[in-house]
Amino acid sequence: MASAGVWLLPASAGEDGLLQGFRNPPSSARPLTYWTWMNGHITREGITMDLEAMRRMGIGGAIGFDVALGIPRGPVDYASETWMELVRHAVMEADRLGLEFFLQNAPGYSGSGGPWITPEMSMQQLVWTEARAQGGQIDLDIPQPYARQGYYRDAFVLAYPALPVEGVLMKDRVAAITLNGQEIDAQLLLDGNPETKLRLDRNSQLCFRLDGPFEARAITIYRQPETPLDAFDGPRDYPPVFDLECSDDGTRFAPVCRIHMPALRAMNTPGAQSFAPVRASWYRLIPQSPTWISGMELHSGPRLAGWPGKTNYTGGNAGGETPSFPRELVIAPGSVLDITASMDISGRLRWTAPEARAWTILRIGHTTTGEMPAAHPDSAPGLELDKLRKEALDQHFTHFLTPLIQRLKPFAGKAFRGIMSDSWEAGKQNWTREFPGVFKQSRGYDIIPWMPAMTGRIVGSIQDTERFLWDMRRVQADMLAENFYGHLHQKCRAGGLQLYAEPYGDGTFDSLQVATHLDVTMSEFWSRYIYGSDDTSKQAASAAHALGQKVAAAEAFTGMPATSKWTDYPYSLKAEGDYFFTLGVNRLVFHTFVHQPYTTGRPGMTMGPFGSHFDRHNTWTEQAHAWTRYLARAQYLLQQGHFVADACCFKGDEPQSGVPDTYAFMPAGYVCDVVGPDALRRFSIERGRILLPGGMTYRLCVLAEGAVITPATQALLDALVGQGMVLVPQHSVRDALNFPPDFSYTADRKDAVLHYVHRRVGDTDVYMVANHRRRPERVNVSFRVTGRRPEIWNAESGVVHVPPCYDVRDGRTYIPLDMEPAGALFVIFGKTPATPARTTIHKDGRVLLDTRPFPTGIPGPYPDVVNDFSITLWAKPDTFAHPGKSFLFHSCEGTSIYGPGHASVGMSAGQNIVRVYERATGAPREVLSANGPLQGWTHLALVYQAGKPTLYLDGRLSAQGEGSGLLVHPGLDTLPAEDQFSSFFEGNNTPPILMHEALSPQAVADLFHQGLPAPEKPPALTLGLVWENGHYDFGEITGCYQVDVDGPWSLHLQESAVFTLSALTSLRLHPDFDVAHFSGTASYRKTVQLPGPGRDRRVFIDLGRVEVIAEVYVNGRSTGIAWKEPYRVDITAALRPGANDLDIRVTTLWPNRLIGDEYLSVENEYTKDHSIERLPAWFVGNQPKPGDRKTFAVWKDFDKDAPLLEAGLLGPVRVYGAVEKTFV
């Protein structure tokens, strides 16, 4: 609800500062935005216009990036003198406008590097070759390992007594290689060069014929990555699965193992698998999908299962358990000899072996991984710097950052606030030149005897090898944290700058450890919950809490091509943003505001296909401040004081990137942070509570299931327990929570979903309660607070009220609330003592509000509704629906709720499809679907008859399915599991209606023809307002009224066209082509007779349904912006008795016009990946757009058959007179 003014209760003296900050949040509470400069298309004019738009939008500042992402190269080269001056201009303009400016530390949107990083200073990978030699005087040439980009440096030459099974290498035993029966050049796969490769189709037969039986225990495969089907969307690689078979005769093959290959970046990452020994003369590889292969080696000696992951070549630990093997097949660490000095620079080894026996010789060195900063501009190709080596970062500063920082020095710590390091997308590295010395200093022993383990071999024992590799990963994580993030932080501090970073991804690091080197730890989440939460927000918030940092930021609403192509708007994003607030995030950083360098052509530039389009060419740019004002108020409160959590979960000592955002072992109403060893070392215990230096406290510590703990950490835990810390294993948490939940709720609708967050500011408790669904919810909330009067602070309007009734009992405070759709309220317990208050409120003899909880729902509420029933509703999907996403209602596990053989049904919908799911056990299973498109509000009917589902769309049969054989129940009125938050419906829908019968086709059609029902009217009593006349406990109310505002309406479009509308309906249904495909702001005008405001009465206009945002003018005066449901604006201040001129300016989204233009002649050419081939001269020349099309975009998101969106004012429009009523 938009309010023309702010009504505030007087605050107690101690709360004045908090209240003032809430009313007028400082700039530090405003959201930031990523600001992407696209491939050298940068202008001074565009910079100024962008930053001025940010200021108008209520954005507090920008984090600058330079990327390419398919945009043709522009005239400004990255890091050139011109570019440096444009950055300086941006900082000067930010300073003028009171905005903050940060800069990504390198080209691209991820990583650190550039053209100035030499292969020597780049990320390094370990490479090796091996040879067999007979003891005595050994004189042989050892092949040099692979040298990527011509760079290679030796690290060690090692020798150990060859294992009894290590004879001639497999590659030297190959007699022939055939592909589907045709002999090929064997050197393609045996030359040790991963750049030579062979293409295999699915089920190709790649057969290796050896010169005799060869005993194998393991396999290693190298390949090259696949070319993405879409260069900008979807997987970067498609890792195949190989089947290995063996044969004695080349005809009859037996299975050996299956190899799951890892996904590749630039690094030459092997796939590997160990297996029980086999002996054969023929070995055959069969891929399950098309792939490249560049090398294969069978090993006669054992290899550690999952060794590529354990040696930091890849993430994860695929490979299962290491098969058993005889003791004599283990390398004794004391037998490994360093013979590096015996090899000359040409690779010739002259060595006198101490024993006349067979030796295995390893030539081990390192080369660049070849990784480059992701999406770097075309003018700045270069390598990623070595993150384990300070000198590499120094080189990066010398050649790039230092000159730039010096140029911006007058603004450092002011407008120029800091440096950014985005999420890690540079893959792994597992070596650096100084690693052996650092390892010995850190772990206290020499790495040389254990180096064969880096090639997958087993040294000492399986357990010893695992321990060494754990030490290796730990040291490399420590080096990365200190030598990259820590060193970067020191250099930023020396320049008066902050360091923001997203410390997670596929790198070699521990996220919580890295956070100790940051000023602000960030996370990310994607629009429409694509990728769910990415498991980073709880991590970032936990790090901030443990470190005493005020801010936990998040890259927010990152958009995917299929779901965010100009379809996002403030209301569509609000519930998601609120959810991440309740995880502990308290500063959003929008993804993304694209730099618009040119002044004509809209929507213009994009960040390729990505982002939620917060830039100045979006249709709702000038209305965005209504939403960001809400965000600033909310973020201000959430940045104050300290987070309140009952427990912390110790994750263990294993380096880890990303932690779950939710913990199923924690009951509802209890919150748990996650901590690592760094926080543990700073724990102190006082009267049984855990204290951290920054002020964070916990009641107990949970030991994560499966946590890896070193002896030193175990000793620390024992000491803390001895001091009184409560330490409980994860499976015993519920027994240890012998105190009530911090927050709980019951609701009229049993599937209502509320989230909460709690902060303590001095003696004041601040709770945020957020409604996850886009529907009103009548709830009863309770808090673990007693003795203090609650106040409700509304961050949308700035209104502060005492609730009409509340109750303090049993050590808790109970408050009944009416939550708006996707609404959020702050419940504040300040210093004012609680006084006797009403516990119920009646209207005309019936209970209106009650502090008693609603009856709780029961699992399986429909035991008697089986196989024959119908569910109907109306739905308006905002976007496409991915599988397993956008559920209108969820299904519960039928087997666990109703018994074996039972299932419940759920349904999801998007513009592209409607899906029906049945769930017996485990994940829901799709049983029926109907393809779209769904355009706007659509009537859906799911009919089950004799267990068989049928779908109707808009009264017409759309899909029929076969029965699953299960006993199917409706999946309604069931509270979704916590992990299902990311699969709620993306759009609006009416409440599902259950009918205990299978409706006939005619009955379904009749329901459709009844039309879309109007939105719910306001409740009789809300905070500070009475909406209905009648007798209440507090007196008789007589001043309320309702006026329906019917047609005709005068519709004015931006092109000066005027249309008369007899009734309100979506613009997409208008017979005029340009109206149906209109994008922009449409003005609905009408004169209406209304009574004056009256004493103690406020007048609101309720717009019904709006697509997507409206600003209301009454008598020429702006009265507010309605950006979310209920689309209701206080018009009291502009109202006059009698005739009042209404002007409702509704802003729609870009897709409808972009779709409409696809009916017109082609004006630009686009690639198969939808990027523009070249920018037109008129665009880069700032000239008016020629041609019939009204829009221009560098990315082609739509064709003419794409579904149109609802647009404009749908109504019904009503004016309400409400009586003010406050409770103190």
PyMOL commands that set and color helices and strands:
alter all, ss='L'
color gray80, all
select helices_A, chain A and resi 13-23+27-29+44-57+81-97+119-121+170-172+187-190+307-310+327-329+333-335+340-342+390-407+409-411+435-443+448-455+462-494+511-515+527-529+537-547+570-582+621-623+625-638+677-680+711-722+730-736+894-898+978-983+1001-1009+1067-1069+1073-1076+1132-1134+1151-1157+1177-1180
alter helices_A, ss='H'
color red, helices_A
select strands_A, chain A and resi 32-38+61-67+100-104+113-114+124-134+137-141+153-161+174-179+182-184+198-200+206-222+241-247+253-260+271-287+291-293+295-299+337-338+348-352+358-368+383-384+416-421+498-501+520-526+552-558+587-594+603-604+642-643+647-650+672-675+684-686+689-691+697-698+700-703+727-729+743-747+754-761+764-771+777-783+788-793+800-801+807-809+812-819+824-833+840-843+846-850+869-877+887-889+902-909+913-919+925-931+938-945+948-953+956-960+967-970+987-989+993-995+1021-1022+1025-1026+1030-1032+1035-1037+1041-1045+1049-1052+1058-1061+1081-1090+1097-1102+1105-1107+1109-1114+1117-1122+1128-1130+1138-1147+1192-1193+1208-1211+1213-1220
alter strands_A, ss='S'
color yellow, strands_A
deselect
rebuild
show_as cartoon
